[in-house]
Amino acid sequence: MDTTALEQPELANQIIDVIVKEGMVDREKATLDATIESLDLKSIDIVMILTAIEEKFDVYIPMDGPFHEAKNVGDLINAIAAHITREKSKPNA
């Protein structure tokens, strides 16, 4: 398991905040093991979440990336956090 988000709890919390706001999900339900289906997030919700994360963190997120393969919130957060970390560590980022 990729532990990028777990090593950066502040980043993980910021990502959860975006998921809660954009996906209109109860914060209590947005646990790491909550499935995307259990939160009733549709494809358009994921797109809105990813777009908001792009704006918040000033990174480009490809819409065909591993984010759409995430099965639960933890997977989604790890994929996003790993991507943000990669993008921010690039020269001229």
ChimeraX attribute file (.defattr): number of C-alpha atoms within 10 A of each C-alpha:
attribute: neighborCount
match mode: 1-to-1
recipient: residues
	/A:1	6
	/A:2	12
	/A:3	14
	/A:4	18
	/A:5	22
	/A:6	15
	/A:7	11
	/A:8	12
	/A:9	11
	/A:10	11
	/A:11	20
	/A:12	19
	/A:13	14
	/A:14	16
	/A:15	25
	/A:16	23
	/A:17	17
	/A:18	19
	/A:19	26
	/A:20	18
	/A:21	14
	/A:22	19
	/A:23	20
	/A:24	13
	/A:25	17
	/A:26	12
	/A:27	12
	/A:28	7
	/A:29	14
	/A:30	20
	/A:31	14
	/A:32	15
	/A:33	13
	/A:34	15
	/A:35	19
	/A:36	20
	/A:37	10
	/A:38	11
	/A:39	18
	/A:40	12
	/A:41	17
	/A:42	12
	/A:43	11
	/A:44	10
	/A:45	15
	/A:46	19
	/A:47	17
	/A:48	16
	/A:49	22
	/A:50	23
	/A:51	18
	/A:52	17
	/A:53	22
	/A:54	16
	/A:55	12
	/A:56	12
	/A:57	14
	/A:58	13
	/A:59	17
	/A:60	14
	/A:61	18
	/A:62	12
	/A:63	12
	/A:64	8
	/A:65	12
	/A:66	13
	/A:67	20
	/A:68	16
	/A:69	11
	/A:70	16
	/A:71	14
	/A:72	18
	/A:73	21
	/A:74	24
	/A:75	24
	/A:76	24
	/A:77	25
	/A:78	23
	/A:79	22
	/A:80	24
	/A:81	23
	/A:82	16
	/A:83	20
	/A:84	19
	/A:85	16
	/A:86	12
	/A:87	17
	/A:88	14
	/A:89	10
	/A:90	8
	/A:91	6
	/A:92	6
	/A:93	9
